[in-house]
């Protein structure tokens, strides 16, 4: 068996690796993922809307493998372990170089300034403090709101204040509520992944991003190999297909169907299925890892 070349596996958390949606999880999916990610060739990156502490809480609560890097706050923060940053073991270090790259889009403004601009709009409600970031203003949105009109009003206010921002819409299916993240235009999950690929001098063809929701669409519709887990909302699947067709990038989107190792394609099972789709040689390593686990001691 040939040596496995380096792989950069970037995964969203909620309803992608973390099975906190309405769909059923294959019981063996997360253990299989953990064994695969233990291979020294695999660099694991969590790419989440959560802040650092909520990511770490999720790792503990759901027994997820330890990542090599964390992209948090919908792409507005990047963290590396202190050991990789030359600071000894334990804890995580924020990369200020990424902040320096995204901050100019907000023209000197930060979270509190942006929320002040929107303070009188009743259709949006600020999310909890723990879900906010220095360059991330997050809101709950009334489902009855006209999203197109609201989007135009928000963009107009930002433009008049010299703020170059990206509005990212998604749906929390469990709570049945629309979510809105206001970010610098230069910040997104995709941009942060690209920054990491460049920083690590990684082979882009062996980088994979897996997600499930609206705030993953920018990356899923891009040149990066993308995986939509089977439990993703049908509307997200349809929009992702539209994006790759528009960019002639059909080869960089895979929709998990289920069937790999008898699993259903939801959550971590879909992530593994996508990895095998893009990198077929990984199937043998996943099988060997499973066999060694099941062998009698």
Beta strands, then each sheet from edge to edge (+ up, - down):
strand 1: 7-11
strand 2: 42-47
strand 3: 69-72
strand 4: 77-81
strand 5: 92-94
strand 6: 124-126
strand 7: 136-141
strand 8: 165-172
strand 9: 177-184
strand 10: 207-211
strand 11: 225-228
strand 12: 253-255
sheet 1: 5+ 4- 3+ 2+ 1+ 10+ 11+ 12+
sheet 2: 6+ 7- 9+ 8-
end
